[in-house]
């Protein structure tokens, strides 16, 4: 999909965030067609540029940085100096959105806080991403994904039970809270843009990592709020559905996701246990959840008798949801992943090309992923300053002063 045809074509976003939650939001907006200008510190840039290995061969870019910055333009500005602040304010004057993830109050000393920039551009949508929000007993604290996963409850739900070998809390294998916060922030920006269409004025979006982590506890939060019982870790099992978990097979592991009683009957036919659905302990999902400690060992013993691919083929034939537990090499070799174009290869200024994960959104059959690679540090500084009307002499002075 061409940039001009995308939903956010013509929208200008100033992204002064770094690491993951803010940049993830910015990448989403860039994929949707916005012109996202990434403001970075001279010389060092976004912290994640240095979070390696691995590094993209032939470049100075870390894989971590590459995952969240597609489609942006990079401009280096030292916002700690008055001249740098002046440049950012010039950009703000013509921007629609600003993304930031500094500590609460951290931008006020630079004159880049919401109140100051709202006075300069009342149409600006100013999105703040912090650990605990603008108003909280913890507002002064820094927020990190790992810490928020612990405080926000998800680690109490992830991992094997304490009484099993290897039991204990486990974090998600990716920065779960940061990514969800970036997605929520992008949604909030879209809503604010829609509202501004009628009101003509911007707003201040207050996104908290902790709020998001609690917000995505989903059914587990309601399990607690409804019953008053604190959910416990179940490993790969599900608190509300049985059988819905990982099982060992003769040559590995697989997932079985039986979502209703009819699927359970078909499952039992495949595993040659036709009497199980007739047992009052297993006839309904409610009964199976109640008696999971009886049913699960029976199924574990049966599923060990054949190989993963044999079970998967048999379950697929009768419409029982199941799947392999793929390593990432198998993920990117999967026919679905290939057919949907989820690995995206783009030209890269230093390395020649870079492989990325495409945005999963498709509109009218076309991927919305931006078609430019994550930028090199300061790659677009001259271009953007030219757009601001900064002369060559002024640019040289800014460079000599270390502002850009």
C-alpha positions as CSV (number, residue, x, y, z in Angstrom):
1,X,0.0,0.0,0.0
2,X,1.5,3.4,-1.0
3,X,2.0,5.9,1.8
4,X,-0.4,8.4,0.1
5,X,-3.2,5.8,0.3
6,X,-2.7,5.0,3.9
7,X,-5.2,6.2,6.7
8,X,-2.7,8.6,8.4
9,X,-1.2,10.1,5.3
10,X,-0.6,13.8,6.0
11,X,-0.3,13.3,9.8
12,X,3.0,14.4,11.4
13,X,4.3,12.7,14.5
14,X,7.2,13.9,16.6
15,X,8.6,10.9,18.5
16,X,10.9,11.9,21.4
17,X,10.4,8.5,23.1
18,X,13.0,5.7,23.3
19,X,13.4,2.0,24.1
20,X,10.1,0.2,23.3
21,X,6.6,1.3,24.3
22,X,6.8,4.7,22.7
23,X,8.7,3.7,19.6
24,X,6.3,0.7,19.2
25,X,3.5,3.2,19.1
26,X,5.4,5.4,16.7
27,X,6.1,2.5,14.4
28,X,2.4,1.6,14.3
29,X,1.6,5.2,13.3
30,X,4.3,5.2,10.7
31,X,2.9,1.9,9.2
32,X,-0.5,3.7,9.0
33,X,1.1,6.4,6.9
34,X,2.1,9.1,9.4
35,X,5.4,11.0,8.9
36,X,7.1,10.0,12.1
37,X,10.2,12.1,13.0
38,X,12.3,10.3,15.6
39,X,14.3,12.8,17.8
40,X,17.4,11.2,19.2
41,X,20.5,12.3,21.2
42,X,23.5,13.2,19.0
43,X,26.2,10.5,19.0
44,X,24.4,7.9,21.1
45,X,20.8,8.0,19.9
46,X,18.1,5.7,21.2
47,X,19.4,3.4,24.0
48,X,18.3,0.3,22.1
49,X,20.7,1.0,19.2
50,X,23.3,-0.4,21.6
51,X,21.3,-3.3,23.0
52,X,23.1,-6.2,21.2
53,X,24.2,-8.6,20.1
54,X,22.9,-9.5,17.6
55,X,23.7,-6.6,15.2
56,X,22.6,-6.2,11.6
57,X,25.6,-7.3,9.6
58,X,27.3,-4.4,7.9
59,X,25.7,-1.8,10.2
60,X,25.8,-0.4,13.7
61,X,22.2,-1.3,14.4
62,X,21.0,-3.8,17.0
63,X,18.2,-6.2,16.3
64,X,16.3,-4.7,19.3
65,X,16.4,-1.2,17.8
66,X,15.3,-2.6,14.4
67,X,12.2,-4.2,15.8
68,X,10.4,-0.9,16.7
69,X,11.5,1.9,14.3
70,X,10.5,1.0,10.7
71,X,9.2,3.9,8.6
72,X,10.6,6.8,10.7
73,X,12.9,9.6,10.0
74,X,15.8,10.1,12.4
75,X,16.9,13.6,13.5
76,X,19.6,14.2,16.1
77,X,18.9,17.1,18.5
78,X,20.3,17.8,22.0
79,X,17.1,18.9,23.8
80,X,19.1,19.7,27.0
81,X,20.4,22.9,25.3
82,X,18.2,25.9,24.5
83,X,19.0,25.8,20.8
84,X,17.8,22.2,20.7
85,X,14.7,23.0,22.5
86,X,14.0,25.8,20.0
87,X,14.3,23.3,17.1
88,X,11.9,20.9,18.7
89,X,9.4,23.7,19.3
90,X,9.7,24.6,15.6
91,X,8.8,21.0,14.8
92,X,6.0,21.0,17.3
93,X,4.4,24.0,15.7
94,X,3.5,22.0,12.6
95,X,3.1,18.5,14.2
96,X,-0.1,16.7,15.0
97,X,1.2,14.3,17.6
98,X,4.0,14.2,20.1
99,X,5.1,10.9,21.8
100,X,7.2,11.0,24.9
101,X,8.2,8.6,27.7
102,X,10.2,10.7,30.1
103,X,9.6,10.6,33.9
104,X,6.6,12.6,35.1
105,X,7.6,16.2,35.0
106,X,11.0,15.5,33.3
107,X,10.3,17.6,30.3
108,X,9.1,20.7,32.1
109,X,12.7,22.0,32.7
110,X,13.1,22.0,28.9
111,X,9.9,23.8,28.2
112,X,8.7,20.6,26.4
113,X,5.9,19.6,28.8
114,X,2.3,19.4,27.7
115,X,1.3,22.8,29.1
116,X,4.1,24.6,27.3
117,X,3.6,22.9,24.0
118,X,-0.2,23.1,24.2
119,X,0.2,26.9,24.4
120,X,2.4,26.8,21.3
121,X,0.1,24.4,19.3
122,X,-3.4,23.9,20.8
123,X,-4.1,21.2,18.1
124,X,-1.2,19.0,19.3
125,X,-2.1,15.5,20.7
126,X,0.5,15.0,23.4
127,X,0.9,11.3,24.4
128,X,2.9,10.6,27.6
129,X,3.9,7.0,28.4
130,X,5.2,6.4,31.9
131,X,5.5,3.6,34.4
132,X,2.6,4.7,36.6
133,X,0.9,7.7,35.0
134,X,0.8,11.4,35.7
135,X,-1.2,11.0,39.0
136,X,-0.2,8.0,41.2
137,X,1.5,7.4,44.5
138,X,4.3,5.9,42.3
139,X,4.3,8.7,39.7
140,X,7.9,9.6,40.5
141,X,9.2,6.0,39.9
142,X,10.7,4.8,36.6
143,X,8.8,2.1,34.9
144,X,10.4,-1.0,33.3
145,X,8.6,-3.8,31.6
146,X,10.0,-6.6,33.8
147,X,9.2,-4.8,37.0
148,X,5.7,-4.0,35.8
149,X,5.0,-7.6,34.8
150,X,5.8,-8.5,38.4
151,X,3.8,-5.7,40.1
152,X,0.9,-6.0,37.7
153,X,0.2,-9.6,38.4
154,X,1.0,-11.4,35.2
155,X,4.0,-13.2,36.7
156,X,1.8,-14.6,39.4
157,X,-0.1,-16.3,36.6
158,X,2.8,-17.4,34.4
159,X,4.9,-20.5,35.1
160,X,4.5,-23.8,36.8
161,X,2.8,-24.2,40.2
162,X,5.2,-23.7,43.1
163,X,4.8,-27.3,44.2
164,X,6.1,-28.7,40.9
165,X,9.7,-29.0,39.7
166,X,10.8,-25.8,38.1
167,X,7.8,-24.0,39.7
168,X,7.7,-20.3,40.3
169,X,7.0,-17.0,38.6
170,X,8.1,-16.5,35.0
171,X,8.1,-13.3,32.9
172,X,6.9,-13.3,29.3
173,X,9.5,-14.1,26.7
174,X,9.0,-10.6,25.1
175,X,8.4,-7.2,26.7
176,X,4.7,-7.9,26.9
177,X,3.7,-4.8,28.8
178,X,5.7,-2.4,26.7
179,X,4.2,-3.7,23.5
180,X,0.7,-3.7,24.8
181,X,1.2,-0.1,26.0
182,X,2.5,0.9,22.6
183,X,-0.6,-0.6,21.0
184,X,-3.0,1.1,23.5
185,X,-1.2,4.4,23.0
186,X,-1.6,4.1,19.2
187,X,-5.3,3.4,19.7
188,X,-5.6,6.5,21.9
189,X,-3.8,8.7,19.4
190,X,-6.2,7.5,16.6
191,X,-9.2,8.3,18.9
192,X,-7.8,11.7,19.7
193,X,-7.2,12.5,16.0
194,X,-10.8,11.5,15.3
195,X,-12.0,13.7,18.1
196,X,-9.9,16.7,17.0
197,X,-11.5,16.5,13.6
198,X,-14.7,17.9,15.2
199,X,-13.3,19.9,18.2
200,X,-10.3,21.4,16.5
201,X,-8.2,21.0,19.7
202,X,-5.7,18.4,20.9
203,X,-5.4,16.7,24.2
204,X,-3.0,15.1,26.7
205,X,-3.0,11.3,26.6
206,X,-1.8,9.7,29.9
207,X,-0.6,6.1,29.3
208,X,0.7,4.0,32.2
209,X,2.5,0.7,31.9
210,X,1.0,-0.4,35.2
211,X,-2.5,0.5,34.0
212,X,-2.0,-1.4,30.8
213,X,-0.7,-4.5,32.6
214,X,-3.7,-4.6,34.9
215,X,-6.0,-3.9,31.9
216,X,-4.8,-6.9,29.9
217,X,-5.2,-9.4,32.8
218,X,-8.5,-10.1,31.0
219,X,-10.3,-13.3,32.1
220,X,-7.9,-13.8,35.0
221,X,-8.7,-10.5,36.5
222,X,-12.4,-11.3,36.2
223,X,-11.8,-14.8,37.7
224,X,-10.6,-13.0,40.8
225,X,-13.1,-10.1,40.8
226,X,-16.0,-12.5,40.3
227,X,-15.0,-15.2,42.8
228,X,-12.7,-13.5,45.3
229,X,-10.3,-16.4,44.7
230,X,-6.7,-15.5,43.7
231,X,-5.8,-17.4,40.5
232,X,-2.7,-19.6,40.7
233,X,-0.1,-20.6,38.2
234,X,-1.1,-23.6,36.1
235,X,1.9,-23.9,33.8
236,X,0.6,-24.5,30.2
237,X,-2.9,-25.3,31.4
238,X,-6.0,-23.0,31.2
239,X,-7.9,-21.9,34.3
240,X,-11.3,-22.0,32.6
241,X,-11.0,-24.7,29.8
242,X,-10.0,-28.4,29.9
243,X,-8.2,-29.9,28.0
244,X,-6.5,-26.7,26.8
245,X,-2.8,-27.1,27.4
246,X,0.6,-28.5,26.3
247,X,1.0,-32.3,26.2
248,X,4.2,-34.4,25.7
249,X,4.1,-36.8,22.7
250,X,6.4,-39.7,21.7
251,X,8.8,-37.2,20.1
252,X,8.2,-33.8,21.6
253,X,5.3,-31.6,22.6
254,X,2.1,-30.2,21.2
255,X,-0.8,-28.0,22.1
256,X,-4.4,-29.1,22.4
257,X,-7.0,-26.4,22.6
258,X,-10.4,-28.0,23.1
259,X,-12.9,-25.2,23.3
260,X,-16.3,-26.9,23.7
261,X,-17.9,-30.2,24.5
262,X,-18.4,-31.3,20.8
263,X,-14.7,-30.8,20.2
264,X,-14.0,-32.9,23.3
265,X,-16.1,-35.8,21.9
266,X,-14.1,-35.6,18.6
267,X,-10.8,-35.4,20.5
268,X,-11.7,-38.6,22.5
269,X,-12.6,-40.4,19.3
270,X,-9.1,-39.6,17.9
271,X,-7.3,-40.7,21.1
272,X,-9.5,-43.9,21.2
273,X,-11.2,-43.0,24.5
274,X,-14.8,-42.9,23.4
275,X,-16.1,-43.5,26.9
276,X,-14.6,-40.3,28.4
277,X,-17.4,-37.9,27.2
278,X,-20.0,-40.3,28.8
279,X,-18.3,-40.0,32.2
280,X,-20.3,-37.4,34.3
281,X,-16.9,-36.1,35.5
282,X,-16.0,-35.1,31.9
283,X,-19.2,-34.6,30.0
284,X,-19.1,-30.8,30.2
285,X,-16.3,-28.3,30.3
286,X,-17.4,-27.2,33.8
287,X,-17.1,-30.8,35.0
288,X,-13.7,-31.2,33.2
289,X,-12.3,-28.1,35.0
290,X,-13.5,-29.5,38.3
291,X,-11.9,-32.9,37.7
292,X,-8.9,-31.8,35.7
293,X,-6.5,-33.6,38.1
294,X,-8.2,-36.9,37.1
295,X,-8.6,-36.3,33.4
296,X,-5.2,-34.8,32.6
297,X,-3.1,-37.8,33.6
298,X,-5.3,-40.0,31.5
299,X,-4.8,-37.9,28.5
300,X,-1.0,-37.5,29.1
301,X,-0.6,-41.2,29.0
302,X,-2.5,-41.6,25.8
303,X,-0.8,-38.8,23.9
304,X,2.7,-40.2,24.7
305,X,1.9,-43.2,22.4
306,X,2.3,-41.4,19.1
307,X,4.4,-38.7,17.5
308,X,3.4,-35.0,17.3
309,X,2.8,-34.9,13.6
310,X,0.7,-38.0,13.7
311,X,-1.6,-36.5,16.4
312,X,-1.7,-33.2,14.6
313,X,-2.8,-34.8,11.3
314,X,-5.5,-36.8,13.1
315,X,-6.9,-33.8,15.0
316,X,-6.8,-31.6,11.9
317,X,-8.9,-34.2,10.1
318,X,-11.8,-33.9,12.6
319,X,-11.5,-30.2,13.4
320,X,-9.9,-30.4,16.9
321,X,-7.7,-27.3,17.4
322,X,-4.1,-28.3,18.0
323,X,-0.7,-27.2,16.9
324,X,3.1,-27.7,17.3
325,X,5.3,-25.6,19.6
326,X,7.5,-24.0,17.0
327,X,10.9,-22.5,17.5
328,X,11.4,-19.2,15.6
329,X,13.2,-20.9,12.6
330,X,10.1,-23.0,12.2
331,X,7.8,-20.0,12.6
332,X,9.4,-18.1,9.7
333,X,9.4,-21.3,7.6
334,X,5.7,-21.9,8.3
335,X,3.5,-21.9,5.1
336,X,1.0,-19.5,6.8
337,X,3.8,-17.0,7.8
338,X,5.2,-17.1,4.3
339,X,1.8,-16.8,2.6
340,X,0.9,-13.7,4.7
341,X,4.3,-12.0,4.1
342,X,5.1,-11.7,7.8
343,X,8.8,-11.5,7.1
344,X,9.5,-8.2,5.3
345,X,12.7,-7.4,3.6
346,X,13.6,-3.7,3.0
347,X,16.6,-1.8,1.6
348,X,19.0,-0.6,4.3
349,X,21.4,2.3,3.9
350,X,24.4,0.5,5.5
351,X,23.6,-3.2,5.3
352,X,22.0,-3.4,1.9
353,X,18.9,-5.0,3.2
354,X,17.2,-5.8,6.5
355,X,14.6,-8.5,7.4
356,X,11.8,-7.3,9.6
357,X,8.5,-8.6,10.9
358,X,5.7,-6.9,9.0
359,X,2.7,-5.2,10.6
360,X,-0.1,-7.8,10.8
361,X,-2.8,-5.3,9.7
362,X,-4.1,-5.8,6.2
363,X,-6.5,-3.4,4.5
364,X,-8.2,-4.4,1.3
365,X,-5.8,-7.3,1.0
366,X,-2.7,-5.1,1.3
367,X,-0.2,-4.9,4.2
368,X,0.1,-1.5,5.8
369,X,3.8,-2.0,6.8
370,X,6.0,1.0,6.1
371,X,8.4,0.5,3.2
372,X,11.5,2.2,4.7
373,X,13.9,0.6,7.0
374,X,14.6,1.8,10.6
375,X,16.8,4.9,10.0
376,X,20.4,5.2,10.8
377,X,21.2,7.7,13.6
378,X,20.6,11.2,12.3
379,X,20.0,10.0,8.7
380,X,17.3,12.6,8.1
381,X,18.6,15.6,10.1
382,X,19.6,17.7,7.1
383,X,16.3,16.9,5.3
384,X,14.1,17.8,8.2
385,X,16.1,21.0,9.0
386,X,15.8,22.0,5.4
387,X,12.0,21.6,5.7
388,X,12.1,24.0,8.7
389,X,14.0,26.6,6.6
390,X,17.2,26.2,8.5
391,X,20.1,27.6,6.4
392,X,23.4,25.9,5.7
393,X,25.1,28.4,7.9
394,X,22.7,27.9,10.7
395,X,23.1,24.1,10.4
396,X,26.9,24.3,10.6
397,X,26.7,26.5,13.7
398,X,24.3,24.0,15.3
399,X,26.7,21.1,14.4
400,X,29.7,23.0,15.8
401,X,27.8,23.6,19.1
402,X,26.9,19.9,19.3
403,X,23.2,20.7,19.1
404,X,22.6,18.3,16.1
